[in-house]
Amino acid sequence: MLISDIDYFLPENLIAQAPLSIRDQSRLLVLNKKSQTITHHKFCDLIDFLQPSDLLVFNNTKVLKARLFGKKKTGGAVEIFLLEPIDEKKWYCLLYPARRIKEGEIIKINDQLEIKIITKYIDNNKHQIEFLSDANTFDIINEFGNIPLPPYIKVQDHEYQKFEQRYQTVFAKSLGSVAAPTAGLHFTNELIQKLTAKKIDKEYITLHVGLGTFLPIKTTKIQDHKMHKEWYNVANSAAEKLSKAYQEKRRIIAVGTTVTRVLETIFHENSFTAGTGYTDIFIYPGYELKAISGLITNFHLPKSTLLLLVKAFAGGRLIENAYKIAIENKYRFYSFGDAMFIE
């Protein structure tokens, strides 16, 4: 399979630049794999397509304020994009502009915080930094950082705070992602209450979304792409509920590609295994998904691993047709965009 097989043209005006005022008023394209039909709805109508026997699985990760803006002693502006912690004070990160920053250099974020550049180019563009503060690092990030919106959302540095709440799901709990699990952004507390009232079962797992999730594939052949690793945690109670649902032949519906990757990773011989670890599972057409029977997902970037996963689940031609119809009907794309339910 070639990279050209997952490329498509998207008019720039269909890239959502801001969330809707009410989360569940986004549009919902419903794709039925069996009948190969497509219908158009609002996301709040999702409940009409769910049954009391269904088990919805959510990713309860919480997005870090991973972007820090500072200055060198010379006055030059620096952006630090946090990736993951090494220990209590040291982190892996991206630096902009990296070529103008030296190892050992001190970056001043504000009068209360400085950061030291420890090592540059550990792995491609990844660097190592140290927080020069006695305070808890996560508290510092929460106080001085900015929410890490994707680069296709055009905002000024001072505008990040206005999206702070909307780039988190209403059920976000476990801090550690540098990008939101975007399928979950459409859910409101009211919609979740309606799911409960209809006796639709719910479960939560955690996968901390890494930057690699959204990076485009650059290899000509899909199979040559090196998949990134992401940390996950699945509680014993969650694994037991998932296993019971599967063995009872109930529908397991993943809310997002991140949930899908975790469930496929921990599925073995008709049951799910609890635990904590890293997954680098690469799902693309030819891979037979075993753990899920439904998927709620946003519309994804061309040449992305996310688009490959969706094609693997629904079939390449069905997804290509669905995307074509979504573009014709002016659906909003990417993180703050509309959604699709594949059943």
Secondary structure, 3 states (H helix, E strand, C coil): CEHHHHCCCCCHHHECCCCCCCHHHCEEEEEECCCCEEEEEEHHHHHHHCCCCCEEEEECEEECCCEEEEECCCCCEEEEEEEEECCCCEEEEEEECHHHCCCCCEEEEECCEEEEEEEEEEECCEEEEEECCCCCHHHHHHHHCECCCCCCCCCCHHHHHHHCCCCCCCCCCEEEECCCCHHHHHCCHHHHHHHHHCCCEEEEEEECCCHHHHCCCCCCEHHHCCCCCEEEEECHHHHHHHHHHHHCCCCEEEECHHHHHHHHHHEECCEECCEEEEECCCCCCCCCCCCCCEEEEECCCCCCHHHHHHHHHHCHHHHHHHHHHHHHCCCCECCCCCEEEEC
